[in-house]
Structure formats: structure tokens, C-alpha cells
Amino acid sequence: MGEPLIHVGILLQQQKIDFSLEAGYKLNGRDIRPADYSVEIVEGKILFDEKLFDELLFEADALHHNVFELKNVIIGVQFHWERKEDQQFLGSLKFIVENDSLSAINIVSLEDYLTSVISSEMSATSSEELLKAHAVISRSWLLAQIQKSHTLEKSETTYCTSFETSTEIFRWYDRENHNRFDVCADDHCQRYQGITRQSTQLVKKVIQETWGEVLLYDNAICDARFSKCCGGVMETFENVWEPVVHPYLQAKPDHTEDSPLPDLTDEKNAEEWIRSSPPAFCNTQDANILREVLNEYDQETAHFYRWQITYSQEEISSLIRRRSGIDFGEIIALQPLERGRSGRIIRLKIIGTKRVMTIGKELEIRRTLSKSHLYSSAFVVDTQDEDEDGIPQSFTFTGAGWGHGVGLCQIGAAIMAEKGYSYIEILQHYFPQSETLRNY
């Protein structure tokens, strides 16, 4: 097969989008002059140049060279670093109507897409072996998601990512709601910021040297997940997303020493683990390496291997009510009912004076307990200052890791590369039983 073209959703569900085109774009075969433009939604259609369209495609004459710019692109959606910036992209620009709003889609070659991803997910100054490893997993994940979408389209059963009862909300979040494009451009899928994040000759070299390489397991492309910091142990796929076992996405410690992994599904063991600082590749405060790996806004997070946050009773009850849409009253307790192999909570019981409810999986827990996303669901809670009714007035969370913890740990992989491990060895550590092969 040849190099695929990828459809990436950049700006989603907007009423108006401002953009600019450089030379080399056509609309319906007609050259479009370089200039600033805008589109907006009018009567369920796209208004452009005083005409209404169901869909607009500004086609690039030279896919690898033509550049357009989108204004006020939102990055870090619902995360603590959320902000807007103007971004430039290679390839073609498509506008579609979704739910009576506009979405902007970039049609780009897969390898151009990857050049941006590994400069957006990490710093383009990262080590060569780390960048190679990330190129392979980002390529694998994307192709696996496209294949998954095709499989779901052909399936006669409805794919479900949640269930709710009067006492439990159980959800996981993936990319199945992207029906009109392959992936979005933010952390929900993979960070893709076009050519806005300056690439380097090293990144381009890495893409060329790993061109078409993917991870395979049992002759299928691996669903190669990654997170910022696993906290010392990788989590299993099925504890975070759908209940499907991937042998290459299982729990294991983030080190190569032959020491047994404690049973972190046990509450006592998990609490001891989270309150300690066990050795792991990702257990580092090496500022030089972190600067190479983390983009500027990621460096706003100073602690990730172990972290702590405190809420007052008023803060946590208000936060949970706002984030969940449920009035629990005052919060009495947050009780873990089930933990995964990394100590991440899968099911959490929220006990309030008005309501008791169990929530899961890990991202639902993280979203409910933070203004954006709690760093991870591997945490323990200490309560303080009970009032005369025995209701705590303060809740302190002590936690481990940053993200879901499945697959490659970016901080850990950076340390492995610094220690001299090759990208193949890094991939074997985080995706055991897989193999690396060239797909095109």
C-alpha cells in the first residue's frame, strides 16, 4: 500500500471560522487568490463568498508544500492549559456541517501528519531514539483507529462506550464519535498542531528512517497507546477503555529490574505504593531531559510522578456537582471500589449527604474531580477537620502519574533513550510481544 491521506478534525462545531490561504489552492477547480477569508453557518449551510455550500474543499496543488492558516484554534481542550492560537497546516482544507455548526478538517499525508505529531506531543529537540519510538506508535495508533472505524461501520451491533443506572455511571472515552474524519487534533486523539510547532531536521530524519514502520501483534497493527507518565506501572487497556484484552497492553513495572510487581488492585498495597516513590524510569526530576521532552505548556506541570492537591468541602462538593451534573450535597467520602493493575481507580463511590453514586472508568473519575482533568485516577484521599456531624471539611488527594498509564510512558521512554536504549528496545519494553515491521 502507498502512504495514506489522513482527515484530521482541527476546529470543531464553530459558528464562524477565520482562515487564510497562501498560493496554490483551488475551489471547484478554480484558483483561489491568497488572502484572509471566513466561513460561517447560515441556515444549516456554509456561507462563503456570499454563496451557500453544503461542503467546501480548498484543494492544495502541492499537498506537501501548500500552507493554510486557521485562526483561534483551541488546544488543550478542557485541560488546565487550554488556550487559543493561530495555526498553520500543510495540505488541503475542508469545511463540513455538523450539528448545525462548522468543522474545519485538514487533509494531509500520513507522514506529514506524523512530523507534526511528534513535534506537538513532545519537543522536537527530544532524543533521536525517543522520537523514533514515538513515530512508530503514533503511526500504529492512527492506522489501528482507522481500521477500527471501518470494522465498527460494518458491525451489526451498536458500539457502546457507557452505561448508566440509578446508582452507577460507567463511561470510557475514545474516538468513536469522530464519524466525519479520522482523528481530531487535540489530546483526545493525538496532539497535531500542523507546522505551528517548529520541527527540526532531526524530526524529519526520524520520519524518513521509520517511514511506514508500525507495531504488529498477531498480524494486526497495534492500538499503541501512550501517556505522559505512568507513575511507575503501566495500566491494562481493558481497565481504561472497552473490555478487550490486548496482550501487548498489559500491566508491568516501568523498569527492567527483575523485581515482582505488588498487587496494586489490593487497596492496602495501592495506598502504600502511591504514598511512596518507588524506582522507575519515569521517576525523574532531571530538568534538562524534561525540557527536551515537554512542550512549554506541559512544563507548567511541575509534579507528575507523585502529586498532591487539596480541596475544601465547599470546593469539592461544588466541583463534583458542576462536573457531574448531580447534587451530592456535602461530600462525606470518596471510596475506591475497584483498582486496576497500576493502582488506578476504575470504580469510585461518591458518598454525599444527598446522594450516593458510583462512577468510572478512570477518565470519568478524573473529569469529575477536577476543573479540567485530574492528573490520574491512581490516588488516595485523606480527610481532615470533621465538623460536629462528622463531615470532613478538607480532602487531600495524593496521586501517582499523569494520564491513563496505558502503553508507552513518555517520561519513562525519554529516560530510557537517555540511558542508551534503542527505539526498538523502548518499544519492546512498553509493548511486549509486539514486533516492528514496515507497512508501506
N, C-alpha and C positions, 0 to 999 in steps of 0.2 A: 504494500500500500504506500501511497505518497503522503507527504505532510498534510494533515487535515487543516481545514479552516475552522476557527472557533468563534461562536457567537457569545459575546460577553455583555451582560447587562450592567451598564455603568450608572446612569441616573434613572431611578425607578419611580413611577407613579407621581409625576410632577404635572402641574397645570401649565407651566411655561418653562422652556429651556432655551438659554442663550448659548450660542456656539460660534465658532469662526472656522473658516476653511482656508487652507493655503491652495496654491495652484494644483491642478491635476485631478479635480473632482467633476463628475458628471451626474446629472439627474435626468433619467429617462433618455440617455444618450446625448444630452445637451450639456456643453461645458458650463460650469458654474464659476463665476469670477471669484477670486479670493476676496473675502470681506467678512464682516461680522454679521450674523444672522440671528433670528429667533424663531421658534415654533411655539404654538400654544394650542390648547384643546378648545374647540368650539363645536358645540352640538355633536359631541362624540366623534369628531374628526380632527385631523391635524391641519391647522391653518398655517400656510407658508406662502409668502409672496402673493397674498390676497387670494389664494386658492385653497380649497379644502381637499385633503387626501385621506385615504384610509391607512396608507403606509407611505413612508418616504425612505428612499435609499440613495444616499450620496456615495457613488461608487468611485473607488480610487483607481486611477490609471495604473499606478505602480504600488502594489499592496505593501511592499517592504519600505517604501520611501515617502509616500504622501502622508501629510500630517493634518489633523484637525484638532480643535481645542473645545472642550466643554467647560462652561463656567459654573462655579459654585457646586462642584462635586462633593458630596458628603462622604467623608472617610471615617472609619471607626464608629459605624452606626450603632448607637445605643451603648457604646463603651465609654469609659471615662475620658478618653482622648478625642471624642467626636468633634469634628470641625469641618469647615468647608475650604476647598481650594480649587483653583483653575487647573485643569489637567489636559495634557496633550497626548494624542494617541496616533499610532500608525494604523493604516488600513482604511476600511470603509465605515461609514456611519449610517445607521438605520434608526428611524423613529417608528414606533408602533403605538397603538392604543390598547391600554389595559385598564379595565375597571373605570372607564371614563376619565382616564388620565394618560399622560405621556410617559414613555420609557425610551431611553437612548441606548442603542446597542452598538458595540464595536465588533466588526467582522475582521478578524486578524488571523494570521498564520499561527499555528501552534507554537513554533519555536520563537517567533517574535513575542508572543504572549508570555512564554516562559522566561525570556530575557528580562521582561518587566517583573514577573512574579518574584523571581529570586533576588531582584533588587528592591522589591517592595516589602516582601515578607521579612527580609533581613537587610543588612547593609551590603552594598556592592563591594565593600572593602573586606568582606569576610574571607577566610582562608579558602584556597582552591578546592581542597577535598570536601569541605563542608558545602560549598556551592555546588559541586558535582552531585553530592548526595541529595541536596535539595532539588536540583534539576530533575533527577530521576524520579523522586517521589511525587513532585508536583505534576510531572508529565503522566505518571502512572495514575495518580488520583483522578486527574481530569478525564483521561480516556476510560477509566473504570466508571466514572459518573455518567459519561455519555452512553456507555454500554448498558448501565443500569436503567437509564431513562428509556432506552429502546425496549428493554425487557419489560419494564412496567407498562409501557404503552400497549404491548402485545398481551399482557396478562388479563385474564378474565376476572380476577379477584381484585377488589379495591385495596390499594395500599394504604394502611392506616399508621399514623405516627402518634396517636394519642388515644386514651380512653378516660372517661370521667364517670364517677358515681357521686352519690351524695356525700361520701366520706373520703374520696380519693381523686386526685388529678395526676395522671401519669402521662408525660409527654417526652418526646425527644425531637430534636430539631436537626433537619438535614437540608437537602436542596431540592426536594421533590416538588416544591411549589414553583420552581422555575420551568414553566412549560413552554415559554416562547424563546428561550435562549438556553445555552448550555450551562453557564455558570454566572454568578454575579461577581462584582469586582471588589467585594469587601470581605471582612473576616468571616462572614457567614459561609463563604466558599474559600477563596484564596485572595489575598491582597493583590490587586492588579491596578497599578496606577500609571499605565502607559509608559511614555518616555519622560514623565514628570520627575520620577526618581532617577537621578543620573546613573546610568550604567557605567561600566568600566570595560577596558579591553580584557580584563580577567574574566568578567561575566560572559562576554562574547566568546572567549576561548573555551570556557566551560561548556557553553551550549553546543559549540561545534564538536567538542570532544565526546559529549554524551548524546549527540544527535540521535533521536529516536529510541534511546535506551529506556526500558521500563522494567519494573519488578514483576515477576511472574510467580504464581503458585498454582500447581496442577493445571498448567497450560492456560491460565486465565490471568489477566492483568490485575495486580493487587490494588485494593482500595487503600492506598498508602496514606494514612492519616498522620498528622503531626500537631504538636502543641508547643507552647513556649518553654515550659519547664514541668517535667513530670513529678517533681517533688521527691524523687528517689526510687519510684517504682512505676512502671508502665501499667496502664489500666487495660482491661479487655474490651474489645469492640462492643460486644453484646451488652455490656453494662452501661453503655453510653447511648447507643443507637438501637436499631432493630435487633431482635433476638436471633441473630445469625452468627454462627461461630466461624471466625477466620483464624486458622492455626498460626498465621504469621502476625496476628494482632492479639497477643496474649500477655498476661502479666509476667514481668520479670524485673529484677533489680537493675537500676541504671549503673551497673559497674560490671567488671569482668572477673571479680574475685569469686571463688568457689564457696561462698557462704550461703546458708539457707535463707530463704525469704520468710519472714514471720507471717503468720496467717492474719492478714490485716482485715479480713472480714469479721474477725473477733473484736468486739468493742474495746476490750481492755488492751489488746495488742495494738489496735489502731491508735488509741489515745496515747500510749507510750511512744509509738513511732512518731506521731505528729508533734508531740511535745519535745522530741529530741532532734538532733541534727546528724543523722547517720551519713557515712561517706557515700558519695555518688558522683558521677561525672558532673551532674548539674548543680552540685553543692559547691558553688564558687562565688567569690566576690572579686575576681580578677577584673578590674576596671578596664584594662586595655582590651581584653577579649570581649567583654560586654559591649564596649563601644564599637567594636568591629561587627558584632552580631546584631545589635539592637539599633533600629532607626531612632531618630531624635525623640519621637513621641513615646516610643517604648521605654526609653531611658527615664521617663517620668515615673516609672515604677521602680522604686529603689530596692524593694524586698520581694522575692518571688519563691525562693526555696522554702523559707518559712516566713510567715507573715502574721500580723495581728491587727485586729480592728475592734473598736468598742462602740456600742450603741447604747443610748439611754432607753428607758422604757418607752418614752414618748417617740423617740426616733424610730425604734424597731417596729412598734405597733403601727405607726403611721406609714412607714415604708412598706410593710407587708400588705397593709390594706390597699395602698396605692398600686403596688406592683401586681398583686393577685386579683384585685377587684373584690376581695372578700373581707368583711369586717370581723376579725377575730376578737375584737375587744382588746383588753390588755393581754400581752403575751406572758404566759406562765412558764412554758418550757418549749424547747426545740429538741425533740427526741429522735436520734437516728434509729431507724428500724432495720435497715439493710445497708451494708457497705460492700463495695467492690474490692477487688484484689489489691488495689493501690491504697485502700483506706478511704476512697471517695464515697460519699453517701449517695445511695441510689434512691432510697425512700426515707423521707423525713416527716415525722409527725409534728405539726404545729398545734400546740395546745394553748388556747386562749380562753378568756373568761366568757366569751360569747359563742365560740365555735372551735371545734377540733377537726383537723383535716390533715390527710397525708398527701404529700406532693413528691414528685420525681419526674424524669430522671435527673441527672446531675445538672444539666443546664437550666432546667426549670427551677431547681433549688437555687442556683447561683443568681438567676434573674430575680427571683422573689426576694432575696436577702441583700440586694444592693441597688443603688440608683442606676447602675449600668449592669455589670456582671461581677459577682464575687470572684476573686482570683481562682478559686477552685472549690469543689464540694468536699475536699479532704480537710475537714475541720472538726474541732471540738469546741464546746461552748461552756464557759464559766459564767455563772450568775452571781451578782452581788447586790447588797443593800436591799434586802427584802423589807417591804412595808409591813404594817400591822396585820395585813391579810395574807402575808406570805408570798406576795407577788414581787418578783425581782424588779429592781429599778435600773439595773445595768447588766448588759450582756457583752462579754468579751469573747471574740472568735480567735482561736489560734489555728492557723491552717498551713497546708503544705502544697506547694506547686502553683502553677499558673496555667490554666487551661484544663482540657479534658484528660490529658495524660496518655492518650492512645497513640501508639506508633512512635515516630521519631520525636525525641525531645531536643528542641533546637539548641538550648543552652548546653545540654549534655553532649550533643553532636559537635558543637563548637570546641568543647574541651577535648573531645576525642581527636579532632583534627589537629588541635594544638599539640597534643601528645604524640602525633606522628601516625595515627591510624589512617589508612586509605579510605576512600569513599566506599569501596566495596566492603571493607571491614565494618565501617559505620552502618551501612545498610544491613549487613548480616546481624549486627548487634540488635538493631531495633526492629528488624523484620525477619526473624529466624525462619528457616525452611523456605525462604523465597530465593529466587535466582534473578540475575540481571541479564537481560537479553535485548538486542536491538530489534525494535518493532517495525521500523521503516528506515 
